[in-house]
């Protein structure tokens, strides 16, 4: 079984100083075979253990990947969750943090949309008032034009005298 870099590093920290716990003890606690732990220590001593291995840390994952992992974790049985977490290189607390992070993003977006809608409604109201004012002015102007034409028809034009 392939373990994530983060999981491997956390297990190695238990074996190395300052904890200095025994390999059998850590093996029983984590479920990783003793031989695998010895291999990791040997690679670490030979500097052939690449701490990065091209994996992303939990903080570097994209929001969509976090969401996918959250949804996937929800479908797991409790006894399968530990193995799944190790396989994906995350801890259970990451799931809680990601859930809160995604919830905050959704709330922020909702608040932003509410503010945008509020501003747009205010702008629409202002434009409607301006349109109403201009319609009244246009109606008044039309009425004046009609009166002018009637006056000219009754009294004639000013230049006819």
TIRO-2110 file (N, C-alpha, C; in Angstrom, 1 decimal):
// TIRO-2110
0.8, -1.2, 0.0, N, 1, A
0.0, 0.0, 0.0, CA, 1, A
0.9, 1.2, 0.0, C, 1, A
0.5, 2.2, -0.8, N, 2, A
1.2, 3.5, -0.9, CA, 2, A
0.7, 4.5, 0.1, C, 2, A
1.5, 5.1, 0.9, N, 3, A
1.1, 6.0, 1.9, CA, 3, A
1.5, 7.4, 1.5, C, 3, A
0.8, 8.4, 1.9, N, 4, A
1.0, 9.8, 1.5, CA, 4, A
2.3, 10.3, 2.2, C, 4, A
2.9, 11.3, 1.6, N, 5, A
4.1, 11.9, 2.2, CA, 5, A
3.9, 12.4, 3.5, C, 5, A
2.7, 13.1, 3.7, N, 6, A
2.4, 13.7, 5.0, CA, 6, A
2.3, 12.7, 6.1, C, 6, A
1.6, 11.6, 5.8, N, 7, A
1.4, 10.5, 6.7, CA, 7, A
2.8, 9.9, 7.1, C, 7, A
3.6, 9.6, 6.0, N, 8, A
4.9, 9.0, 6.2, CA, 8, A
5.8, 9.9, 7.1, C, 8, A
5.7, 11.2, 6.9, N, 9, A
6.6, 12.1, 7.7, CA, 9, A
6.1, 12.1, 9.1, C, 9, A
4.8, 12.1, 9.3, N, 10, A
4.3, 12.1, 10.7, CA, 10, A
4.6, 10.9, 11.4, C, 10, A
4.7, 9.7, 10.7, N, 11, A
5.0, 8.5, 11.4, CA, 11, A
6.5, 8.5, 11.7, C, 11, A
7.3, 9.0, 10.8, N, 12, A
8.8, 9.1, 11.0, CA, 12, A
9.1, 10.0, 12.2, C, 12, A
8.3, 11.0, 12.4, N, 13, A
8.6, 11.9, 13.5, CA, 13, A
8.4, 11.2, 14.8, C, 13, A
7.5, 10.2, 14.8, N, 14, A
7.3, 9.4, 16.1, CA, 14, A
8.5, 8.5, 16.4, C, 14, A
9.2, 8.1, 15.3, N, 15, A
10.3, 7.2, 15.5, CA, 15, A
11.6, 7.9, 15.8, C, 15, A
11.7, 9.1, 15.2, N, 16, A
13.0, 9.9, 15.4, CA, 16, A
12.9, 10.7, 16.6, C, 16, A
14.1, 11.2, 17.1, N, 17, A
14.1, 12.1, 18.2, CA, 17, A
13.2, 13.3, 17.9, C, 17, A
12.6, 13.9, 18.9, N, 18, A
12.7, 13.7, 20.3, CA, 18, A
11.8, 12.6, 20.9, C, 18, A
10.9, 12.1, 20.1, N, 19, A
10.0, 11.1, 20.6, CA, 19, A
10.7, 9.7, 20.8, C, 19, A
11.5, 9.3, 19.9, N, 20, A
12.3, 8.1, 20.0, CA, 20, A
11.4, 6.9, 20.4, C, 20, A
10.3, 6.7, 19.8, N, 21, A
9.5, 5.5, 20.1, CA, 21, A
9.9, 4.3, 19.3, C, 21, A
9.6, 3.2, 19.8, N, 22, A
10.1, 1.9, 19.1, CA, 22, A
9.3, 1.7, 17.8, C, 22, A
9.9, 1.0, 16.9, N, 23, A
9.3, 0.7, 15.6, CA, 23, A
8.1, -0.2, 15.8, C, 23, A
8.1, -1.3, 16.6, N, 24, A
6.9, -2.1, 16.8, CA, 24, A
5.8, -1.3, 17.5, C, 24, A
6.1, -0.4, 18.4, N, 25, A
5.0, 0.4, 19.0, CA, 25, A
4.3, 1.3, 18.0, C, 25, A
5.1, 2.0, 17.2, N, 26, A
4.6, 2.9, 16.1, CA, 26, A
3.8, 2.1, 15.1, C, 26, A
4.3, 0.9, 14.8, N, 27, A
3.7, 0.0, 13.8, CA, 27, A
2.3, -0.4, 14.2, C, 27, A
2.2, -0.8, 15.5, N, 28, A
0.9, -1.2, 16.0, CA, 28, A
-0.1, 0.0, 16.1, C, 28, A
0.4, 1.2, 16.4, N, 29, A
-0.4, 2.4, 16.5, CA, 29, A
-0.9, 2.8, 15.1, C, 29, A
0.0, 2.8, 14.1, N, 30, A
-0.4, 3.4, 12.8, CA, 30, A
-0.9, 2.3, 11.8, C, 30, A
-0.6, 1.1, 12.1, N, 31, A
-1.0, 0.0, 11.1, CA, 31, A
-0.1, -0.2, 10.0, C, 31, A
1.1, 0.5, 10.0, N, 32, A
2.1, 0.3, 9.0, CA, 32, A
3.0, -0.8, 9.4, C, 32, A
3.4, -1.6, 8.5, N, 33, A
4.3, -2.8, 8.9, CA, 33, A
5.6, -2.3, 9.4, C, 33, A
6.2, -3.1, 10.2, N, 34, A
7.5, -2.7, 10.8, CA, 34, A
8.6, -2.6, 9.7, C, 34, A
8.5, -3.5, 8.7, N, 35, A
9.5, -3.5, 7.6, CA, 35, A
9.4, -2.2, 6.8, C, 35, A
8.2, -1.8, 6.6, N, 36, A
8.0, -0.5, 5.8, CA, 36, A
8.6, 0.7, 6.6, C, 36, A
8.4, 0.7, 7.9, N, 37, A
9.0, 1.7, 8.8, CA, 37, A
10.5, 1.6, 8.7, C, 37, A
11.1, 0.4, 8.7, N, 38, A
12.6, 0.3, 8.6, CA, 38, A
13.1, 0.8, 7.2, C, 38, A
12.3, 0.5, 6.2, N, 39, A
12.7, 0.9, 4.8, CA, 39, A
12.7, 2.5, 4.8, C, 39, A
11.7, 3.1, 5.4, N, 40, A
11.6, 4.5, 5.4, CA, 40, A
12.8, 5.1, 6.1, C, 40, A
13.1, 4.5, 7.3, N, 41, A
14.3, 5.0, 8.0, CA, 41, A
15.6, 4.9, 7.2, C, 41, A
15.7, 3.7, 6.5, N, 42, A
16.9, 3.5, 5.7, CA, 42, A
17.0, 4.5, 4.6, C, 42, A
15.9, 4.8, 3.9, N, 43, A
15.9, 5.8, 2.9, CA, 43, A
16.2, 7.2, 3.4, C, 43, A
15.7, 7.4, 4.6, N, 44, A
15.9, 8.7, 5.2, CA, 44, A
17.4, 8.9, 5.5, C, 44, A
18.1, 7.8, 6.0, N, 45, A
19.5, 7.9, 6.4, CA, 45, A
20.3, 8.0, 5.1, C, 45, A
19.9, 7.4, 4.0, N, 46, A
20.7, 7.4, 2.7, CA, 46, A
20.3, 8.7, 1.9, C, 46, A
19.5, 9.5, 2.4, N, 47, A
19.0, 10.7, 1.7, CA, 47, A
18.3, 10.4, 0.4, C, 47, A
17.8, 9.2, 0.3, N, 48, A
17.0, 8.9, -0.9, CA, 48, A
15.5, 9.1, -0.7, C, 48, A
15.1, 9.5, 0.4, N, 49, A
13.7, 9.7, 0.7, CA, 49, A
13.4, 11.2, 0.3, C, 49, A
12.6, 11.3, -0.7, N, 50, A
12.2, 12.6, -1.1, CA, 50, A
11.0, 13.1, -0.3, C, 50, A
11.1, 14.2, 0.5, N, 51, A
10.1, 14.6, 1.3, CA, 51, A
8.9, 15.1, 0.6, C, 51, A
9.0, 15.6, -0.7, N, 52, A
7.9, 16.2, -1.4, CA, 52, A
7.2, 15.1, -2.2, C, 52, A
7.9, 14.3, -3.0, N, 53, A
7.3, 13.3, -3.8, CA, 53, A
6.2, 13.8, -4.7, C, 53, A
6.2, 15.1, -5.0, N, 54, A
5.3, 15.7, -5.9, CA, 54, A
3.8, 15.8, -5.4, C, 54, A
3.6, 15.5, -4.2, N, 55, A
2.3, 15.6, -3.6, CA, 55, A
2.0, 17.0, -3.1, C, 55, A
0.8, 17.3, -3.2, N, 56, A
0.3, 18.6, -2.7, CA, 56, A
0.0, 18.5, -1.2, C, 56, A
0.4, 19.5, -0.4, N, 57, A
0.0, 19.5, 1.0, CA, 57, A
-1.5, 19.8, 1.0, C, 57, A
-2.1, 19.5, 2.1, N, 58, A
-3.5, 19.7, 2.2, CA, 58, A
-3.9, 21.2, 2.0, C, 58, A
-3.0, 22.1, 2.4, N, 59, A
-3.3, 23.5, 2.2, CA, 59, A
-3.2, 24.0, 0.8, C, 59, A
-2.4, 23.3, 0.0, N, 60, A
-2.2, 23.6, -1.4, CA, 60, A
-3.3, 23.1, -2.4, C, 60, A
-4.2, 22.3, -1.9, N, 61, A
-5.2, 21.7, -2.7, CA, 61, A
-6.2, 22.8, -3.2, C, 61, A
-6.8, 22.6, -4.4, N, 62, A
-7.8, 23.6, -4.9, CA, 62, A
-9.1, 23.4, -4.2, C, 62, A
-9.9, 24.5, -4.2, N, 63, A
-11.2, 24.3, -3.5, CA, 63, A
-12.1, 23.2, -4.1, C, 63, A
-12.0, 23.0, -5.4, N, 64, A
-12.8, 21.9, -6.0, CA, 64, A
-12.3, 20.5, -5.6, C, 64, A
-11.0, 20.4, -5.4, N, 65, A
-10.4, 19.1, -4.9, CA, 65, A
-10.8, 18.9, -3.5, C, 65, A
-10.8, 20.0, -2.7, N, 66, A
-11.2, 19.9, -1.3, CA, 66, A
-12.7, 19.5, -1.2, C, 66, A
-13.5, 20.1, -2.1, N, 67, A
-14.9, 19.7, -2.1, CA, 67, A
-15.1, 18.3, -2.4, C, 67, A
-14.4, 17.8, -3.4, N, 68, A
-14.5, 16.4, -3.9, CA, 68, A
-14.1, 15.5, -2.7, C, 68, A
-13.0, 15.8, -2.1, N, 69, A
-12.5, 15.0, -1.0, CA, 69, A
-13.5, 15.0, 0.2, C, 69, A
-14.1, 16.1, 0.5, N, 70, A
-15.1, 16.2, 1.5, CA, 70, A
-16.3, 15.3, 1.2, C, 70, A
-16.8, 15.4, 0.0, N, 71, A
-17.9, 14.6, -0.4, CA, 71, A
-17.6, 13.1, -0.4, C, 71, A
-16.4, 12.8, -0.8, N, 72, A
-16.0, 11.4, -0.8, CA, 72, A
-15.9, 10.8, 0.6, C, 72, A
-15.4, 11.7, 1.5, N, 73, A
-15.2, 11.2, 2.9, CA, 73, A
-16.6, 11.0, 3.5, C, 73, A
-17.6, 11.7, 3.1, N, 74, A
-18.9, 11.6, 3.7, CA, 74, A
-19.5, 10.2, 3.3, C, 74, A
-19.1, 9.7, 2.2, N, 75, A
-19.7, 8.4, 1.8, CA, 75, A
-19.0, 7.2, 2.3, C, 75, A
-17.9, 7.4, 3.1, N, 76, A
-17.2, 6.3, 3.7, CA, 76, A
-17.7, 5.8, 5.0, C, 76, A
-17.6, 4.5, 5.3, N, 77, A
-17.9, 4.0, 6.6, CA, 77, A
-16.8, 4.4, 7.6, C, 77, A
-17.1, 4.6, 8.8, N, 78, A
-16.1, 5.0, 9.8, CA, 78, A
-14.9, 4.1, 9.9, C, 78, A
-15.0, 2.8, 9.7, N, 79, A
-13.8, 2.0, 9.8, CA, 79, A
-12.9, 2.1, 8.5, C, 79, A
-13.5, 2.6, 7.4, N, 80, A
-12.7, 2.7, 6.2, CA, 80, A
-12.0, 4.1, 6.1, C, 80, A
-12.5, 5.0, 6.9, N, 81, A
-12.0, 6.4, 6.8, CA, 81, A
-10.5, 6.6, 7.1, C, 81, A
-10.0, 5.9, 8.1, N, 82, A
-8.6, 6.0, 8.4, CA, 82, A
-7.7, 5.7, 7.2, C, 82, A
-8.0, 4.6, 6.6, N, 83, A
-7.2, 4.1, 5.4, CA, 83, A
-7.3, 5.1, 4.3, C, 83, A
-8.6, 5.6, 4.1, N, 84, A
-8.8, 6.6, 3.0, CA, 84, A
-8.0, 7.9, 3.3, C, 84, A
-8.0, 8.3, 4.6, N, 85, A
-7.3, 9.6, 4.9, CA, 85, A
-5.8, 9.4, 4.7, C, 85, A
-5.2, 8.2, 5.0, N, 86, A
-3.8, 8.0, 4.8, CA, 86, A
-3.5, 8.0, 3.3, C, 86, A
-4.4, 7.3, 2.5, N, 87, A
-4.2, 7.2, 1.1, CA, 87, A
-4.2, 8.6, 0.4, C, 87, A
-5.0, 9.5, 0.9, N, 88, A
-5.1, 10.8, 0.3, CA, 88, A
-4.1, 11.8, 1.0, C, 88, A
-3.4, 11.4, 2.0, N, 89, A
-2.4, 12.3, 2.7, CA, 89, A
-3.0, 13.4, 3.4, C, 89, A
-4.1, 13.2, 4.1, N, 90, A
-4.8, 14.2, 4.9, CA, 90, A
-5.1, 13.7, 6.2, C, 90, A
-5.5, 14.6, 7.1, N, 91, A
-5.9, 14.2, 8.5, CA, 91, A
-7.4, 14.6, 8.6, C, 91, A
-8.0, 14.0, 9.6, N, 92, A
-9.4, 14.2, 9.8, CA, 92, A
-9.7, 15.7, 10.1, C, 92, A
-8.8, 16.4, 10.8, N, 93, A
-9.0, 17.8, 11.1, CA, 93, A
-9.0, 18.7, 9.8, C, 93, A
-8.3, 18.2, 8.8, N, 94, A
-8.3, 18.9, 7.5, CA, 94, A
-9.7, 19.0, 6.9, C, 94, A
-10.4, 17.9, 7.1, N, 95, A
-11.8, 17.8, 6.6, CA, 95, A
-12.7, 18.8, 7.3, C, 95, A
-12.5, 19.0, 8.6, N, 96, A
-13.3, 19.9, 9.3, CA, 96, A
-12.9, 21.3, 8.9, C, 96, A
-11.6, 21.6, 8.7, N, 97, A
-11.2, 23.0, 8.3, CA, 97, A
-11.7, 23.3, 6.9, C, 97, A
-11.6, 22.3, 6.0, N, 98, A
-12.0, 22.5, 4.6, CA, 98, A
-13.5, 22.8, 4.6, C, 98, A
-14.3, 22.1, 5.4, N, 99, A
-15.7, 22.3, 5.4, CA, 99, A
-16.1, 23.7, 5.9, C, 99, A
-15.4, 24.2, 6.9, N, 100, A
-15.6, 25.5, 7.4, CA, 100, A
-15.1, 26.5, 6.3, C, 100, A
-14.0, 26.3, 5.7, N, 101, A
-13.5, 27.2, 4.7, CA, 101, A
-14.5, 27.3, 3.5, C, 101, A
-15.0, 26.2, 3.0, N, 102, A
-16.0, 26.2, 1.9, CA, 102, A
-17.3, 26.8, 2.4, C, 102, A
-17.7, 26.6, 3.6, N, 103, A
-18.9, 27.3, 4.1, CA, 103, A
-18.7, 28.8, 4.2, C, 103, A
-17.5, 29.2, 4.6, N, 104, A
-17.2, 30.7, 4.6, CA, 104, A
-17.2, 31.3, 3.2, C, 104, A
-16.7, 30.5, 2.3, N, 105, A
-16.7, 31.0, 0.9, CA, 105, A
-18.1, 31.2, 0.3, C, 105, A
-18.9, 30.2, 0.6, N, 106, A
-20.3, 30.3, 0.2, CA, 106, A
-21.0, 31.4, 0.8, C, 106, A
-20.8, 31.6, 2.1, N, 107, A
-21.4, 32.8, 2.8, CA, 107, A
-20.9, 34.1, 2.3, C, 107, A
-19.6, 34.2, 2.0, N, 108, A
-19.1, 35.4, 1.5, CA, 108, A
-19.7, 35.7, 0.1, C, 108, A
-19.8, 34.7, -0.7, N, 109, A
-20.3, 34.9, -2.1, CA, 109, A
-21.8, 35.3, -1.9, C, 109, A
-22.5, 34.7, -1.0, N, 110, A
-23.9, 35.0, -0.9, CA, 110, A
-24.1, 36.5, -0.4, C, 110, A
-23.2, 36.9, 0.5, N, 111, A
-23.2, 38.3, 1.0, CA, 111, A
-22.9, 39.3, -0.1, C, 111, A
-21.9, 38.9, -0.9, N, 112, A
-21.5, 39.8, -2.0, CA, 112, A
-22.6, 39.9, -3.0, C, 112, A
-23.3, 38.8, -3.3, N, 113, A
-24.5, 38.8, -4.2, CA, 113, A
-25.6, 39.7, -3.6, C, 113, A
-25.8, 39.6, -2.3, N, 114, A
-26.9, 40.4, -1.7, CA, 114, A
-26.6, 41.9, -1.9, C, 114, A
-25.3, 42.2, -1.6, N, 115, A
-24.9, 43.6, -1.8, CA, 115, A
-25.0, 44.1, -3.2, C, 115, A
-24.7, 43.3, -4.1, N, 116, A
-24.8, 43.6, -5.6, CA, 116, A
-26.3, 43.8, -5.9, C, 116, A
-27.1, 42.9, -5.5, N, 117, A
-28.5, 43.0, -5.7, CA, 117, A
-29.1, 44.3, -5.1, C, 117, A
-28.7, 44.6, -3.9, N, 118, A
-29.1, 45.8, -3.2, CA, 118, A
-28.7, 47.1, -4.0, C, 118, A
-27.5, 47.1, -4.5, N, 119, A
-27.0, 48.2, -5.2, CA, 119, A
-27.7, 48.4, -6.6, C, 119, A
-28.0, 47.2, -7.2, N, 120, A
-28.7, 47.3, -8.5, CA, 120, A
-30.2, 47.8, -8.3, C, 120, A
-30.8, 47.3, -7.2, N, 121, A
-32.2, 47.8, -6.9, CA, 121, A
-32.2, 49.3, -6.7, C, 121, A
-31.2, 49.8, -6.0, N, 122, A
-31.1, 51.2, -5.7, CA, 122, A
-30.9, 52.0, -7.0, C, 122, A
-30.1, 51.5, -7.9, N, 123, A
-29.8, 52.1, -9.2, CA, 123, A
-31.1, 52.1, -10.1, C, 123, A
-31.8, 51.0, -10.1, N, 124, A
-33.0, 50.9, -10.8, CA, 124, A
-34.0, 51.9, -10.3, C, 124, A
-34.1, 52.0, -9.0, N, 125, A
-35.1, 53.0, -8.5, CA, 125, A
-34.7, 54.4, -8.9, C, 125, A
-33.4, 54.7, -8.9, N, 126, A
-33.0, 56.1, -9.3, CA, 126, A
-33.3, 56.3, -10.7, C, 126, A
-33.0, 55.3, -11.6, N, 127, A
-33.3, 55.5, -13.0, CA, 127, A
-34.8, 55.6, -13.3, C, 127, A
-35.6, 54.9, -12.5, N, 128, A
-37.0, 55.0, -12.7, CA, 128, A
-37.5, 56.4, -12.4, C, 128, A
-37.0, 57.0, -11.3, N, 129, A
-37.4, 58.3, -10.9, CA, 129, A
-37.0, 59.3, -12.0, C, 129, A
-35.8, 59.1, -12.5, N, 130, A
-35.3, 60.0, -13.6, CA, 130, A
-36.1, 59.9, -14.8, C, 130, A
-36.5, 58.7, -15.2, N, 131, A
-37.4, 58.4, -16.3, CA, 131, A
-38.7, 59.1, -16.1, C, 131, A
-39.3, 58.9, -15.0, N, 132, A
-40.6, 59.5, -14.7, CA, 132, A
-40.5, 61.0, -14.8, C, 132, A
-39.5, 61.6, -14.3, N, 133, A
-39.3, 63.1, -14.4, CA, 133, A
-39.2, 63.5, -15.8, C, 133, A
-38.4, 62.8, -16.6, N, 134, A
-38.3, 63.2, -18.0, CA, 134, A
-39.6, 63.0, -18.8, C, 134, A
-40.3, 61.9, -18.4, N, 135, A
-41.6, 61.7, -19.1, CA, 135, A
-42.6, 62.9, -18.8, C, 135, A
-42.6, 63.3, -17.6, N, 136, A
-43.4, 64.5, -17.2, CA, 136, A
-43.0, 65.7, -18.0, C, 136, A
-41.7, 65.9, -18.1, N, 137, A
-41.2, 67.1, -18.8, CA, 137, A
-41.6, 67.0, -20.3, C, 137, A
-41.5, 65.8, -20.8, N, 138, A
-41.8, 65.6, -22.2, CA, 138, A
-43.3, 65.8, -22.4, C, 138, A
-44.2, 65.4, -21.5, N, 139, A
-45.6, 65.6, -21.6, CA, 139, A
-45.9, 67.0, -21.5, C, 139, A
-45.3, 67.8, -20.6, N, 140, A
-45.5, 69.2, -20.5, CA, 140, A
-45.1, 69.9, -21.8, C, 140, A
-44.0, 69.5, -22.4, N, 141, A
-43.5, 70.1, -23.6, CA, 141, A
-44.5, 69.9, -24.7, C, 141, A
-45.0, 68.6, -24.8, N, 142, A
-46.0, 68.3, -25.8, CA, 142, A
-47.2, 69.1, -25.6, C, 142, A
-47.7, 69.3, -24.4, N, 143, A
-48.9, 70.1, -24.1, CA, 143, A
-48.6, 71.6, -24.6, C, 143, A
-47.4, 72.1, -24.3, N, 144, A
-47.1, 73.5, -24.7, CA, 144, A
-47.1, 73.6, -26.2, C, 144, A
-46.6, 72.6, -26.9, N, 145, A
-46.5, 72.6, -28.4, CA, 145, A
-48.0, 72.6, -28.9, C, 145, A
-48.9, 71.8, -28.3, N, 146, A
-50.2, 71.8, -28.8, CA, 146, A
-50.9, 73.1, -28.6, C, 146, A
-50.7, 73.7, -27.4, N, 147, A
-51.3, 75.1, -27.1, CA, 147, A
-50.7, 76.1, -28.1, C, 147, A
-49.5, 76.1, -28.4, N, 148, A
-48.8, 77.0, -29.3, CA, 148, A
-49.5, 76.9, -30.7, C, 148, A
-49.7, 75.7, -31.1, N, 149, A
-50.3, 75.5, -32.4, CA, 149, A
-51.7, 76.0, -32.4, C, 149, A
-52.5, 75.8, -31.4, N, 150, A
-53.9, 76.3, -31.3, CA, 150, A
-53.9, 77.8, -31.3, C, 150, A
-53.0, 78.4, -30.5, N, 151, A
-52.9, 79.8, -30.4, CA, 151, A
-52.6, 80.4, -31.8, C, 151, A
-51.7, 79.8, -32.5, N, 152, A
-51.3, 80.3, -33.8, CA, 152, A
-52.5, 80.2, -34.8, C, 152, A
-53.2, 79.1, -34.6, N, 153, A
-54.4, 78.8, -35.5, CA, 153, A
-55.5, 79.9, -35.2, C, 153, A
-55.7, 80.3, -34.0, N, 154, A
-56.7, 81.2, -33.6, CA, 154, A
-56.3, 82.7, -34.0, C, 154, A
-55.1, 83.1, -33.5, N, 155, A
-54.7, 84.4, -33.7, CA, 155, A
-53.7, 84.6, -34.9, C, 155, A
-53.3, 83.6, -35.5, N, 156, A
-52.4, 83.7, -36.6, CA, 156, A
-51.0, 83.8, -36.1, C, 156, A
-50.1, 83.8, -37.1, N, 157, A
-48.7, 83.9, -36.7, CA, 157, A
-48.3, 85.4, -36.3, C, 157, A
-47.3, 85.6, -35.6, N, 158, A
-46.8, 86.9, -35.1, CA, 158, A
-46.5, 87.8, -36.3, C, 158, A
-45.9, 87.2, -37.3, N, 159, A
-45.4, 88.0, -38.4, CA, 159, A
-46.5, 88.4, -39.4, C, 159, A
-47.8, 88.0, -39.3, N, 160, A
-48.8, 88.3, -40.3, CA, 160, A
-49.4, 89.7, -40.1, C, 160, A
-49.3, 90.4, -39.1, N, 161, A
-49.9, 91.7, -38.9, CA, 161, A
-49.4, 92.6, -39.9, C, 161, A
END
